[in-house]
Amino acid sequence: MKWVLVFITYWDGQIMTVGDGVFDTMTECFFAREELSVEVGGNDGYFPVNMQAVCVVTDSLDPKPNL
């Protein structure tokens, strides 16, 4: 399993999302989320109004077994 950091913004009536990294652990993803919050003008993991980021666990990035 991997963790994907998804950055969400609401701008001019539109919701926009972008993947902002893939991580091996939830902890790594959470640290990256906190850094991102500062980069976009927030602090201590809090995002400015109209912005948020979430860590989503996924198995779609795992190698598929040969059948």
URJO-V294059 format. One record per backbone hydrogen bond with DSSP energy under -0.5 kcal/mol. CO is the residue of the C=O (numbers start at 1). NH is the residue of the N-H. E is the energy in kcal/mol with one decimal. If there is no record, write none. Layout:
BEGIN
CO_NH_E ; CO_NH_E
END
This chain:
BEGIN
2_58_-2.9 ; 3_23_-3.2 ; 4_6_-0.6 ; 4_56_-2.8 ; 5_7_-0.5 ; 5_20_-3.6 ; 6_54_-2.3 ; 7_18_-1.8 ; 8_52_-2.2 ; 9_11_-0.5 ; 9_16_-3.1 ; 11_14_-1.8 ; 14_11_-2.8 ; 14_16_-0.6 ; 16_9_-2.8 ; 18_7_-2.9 ; 21_5_-2.4 ; 23_3_-2.9 ; 25_29_-1.8 ; 26_30_-2.7 ; 27_31_-2.3 ; 28_32_-2.0 ; 29_33_-2.3 ; 30_34_-2.2 ; 31_35_-2.1 ; 32_36_-2.5 ; 33_37_-2.1 ; 34_38_-1.4 ; 35_39_-2.2 ; 36_40_-1.9 ; 37_42_-3.2 ; 38_41_-1.6 ; 43_46_-2.5 ; 46_43_-1.4 ; 48_51_-1.6 ; 50_10_-2.5 ; 52_8_-3.7 ; 54_6_-3.0 ; 54_56_-0.6 ; 56_4_-2.8 ; 58_2_-2.5 ; 59_62_-1.2
END
